[in-house]
Structures are given as structure tokens and as C-alpha cells.
Amino acid sequence: SCGNNNFAFRQTCQKCDTPKDDSGGDSGFGNNQSQSGFGKAKSGGFKDSDSKPGGKPRGEEWICPNEDCGNNNFAFRKECMKCSTPKPGGST
């Protein structure tokens, strides 16, 4: 497990794609703060299993250009939250 904290609605870990453990036990995700085994999420770009890779960005969000990632990132990020690929076009 990578230790990433995920929203309860996620079916896989946003960071490492490990499937969610629905048994209510310790799934190895984050701080295990909810019955689903997922902890409270930290700030990050939205990506779910139905929108791989990346989905459509909202507003000033951007999609990681790394073909193996495709994570959707908030505009303020200078590099991809998931794979650390630099934001296209610099930090603007």
C-alpha cells in the first residue's frame, strides 16, 4: 500500500490504483479513518476509474501529459500530483 488518503467514493487508490477493500477492515490505505478502509483525502486532482486517463479538466485544471498517467491536476500545481511530470508550458 502506498499510504495515500482517498475519498470514500473511490473504488481504487488515486495514487497506486490498488482496489478498495469493501470489507471494512484495514485495507492499507492512508490512515484507515473510515469503515471503507479509506482515509480522508488530501487535496489533489480528480480522477476515477471511469475517467482513465484523466477525464476532462474543469476551469484552469490540467491533465498530465505523461501517457502512463493522465491525472487531472488543479491549476496551482507545477507538477503532476501522481507522477511528478512538470506542468506543460511551465508554471502558468
N, C-alpha and C positions, 0 to 999 in steps of 0.2 A: 504494500500500500504506500502511496506517495504522501499521505498526510494532508492533502488538500481538503478544505472545508467546502461542502456543496449544499446548494438549496435542496430541500426535501423532494421537490418535484423531479429532480434529475434521476434518470434511470442508469446513467453511467457517470463516473467521475469526470468532471470537466477537464482535469489535467492529465490523467493517465488512462481514461476510458475503461477502468475496472467496473464491472457490472455492480449495480446496487444490490445489497443484501436485504431482502424484504422480511427476513426472519425476526427483525427487531433486536438482534444481538449485535455484538461488536463486529462491524464489517471492516474495520481498519481504516475508515475514512475520518480524517480530521480529529476532532475532539469527542466524537460519538455523543453529541449533545441531544439527539432526538431519538425516538423509538425506531426510526427507519435506519439508523446507523450512520446517517449523515449529520455533520455538524452545521453550525451557522456558516453561511457563505461569506467569504471576503469579497471585496469589490473586484469585479472583473468583467470582461466582455461576455455576452450571452452566446451560448452555443448549446444546442441539444441534439439528441440522436437523430431527429428528423431533419435537421438542417445542415448535416455534414456535407461538404465542408463549409462552415461559416455562416450560411444564410445571408440575408440582406442586411446591410448596416442601416442604422437609423441615424438621421441627422449627420453629425460630424464623425460618426464612428467609422472605423476602417477594418477591412478584412486582411488578415496576414497573407502576404504574397507567397509564403512557403507552401508549395503544393502538398506537402505531407501534413500540414497543419490546418490552414484555412480558418483559424479562430477569429471571431468578431471582437474587436477591441474598442474601448472608449477612446474618444478623440485625444484626451490628455496623455495617453500612453505614448512613449517614444520608442518602445519596442513591444513586440507581442507578449502578452501575459503568459501564454502557454509555451512558446518555443524560443523566445527572446530574439526573433528576427527583427531587425530595425524597421521602423515605420517607413513606408515608401515616401519619398520626397522630403526626407529629413524630419524635423520635429514640428513642422507646421500642420 
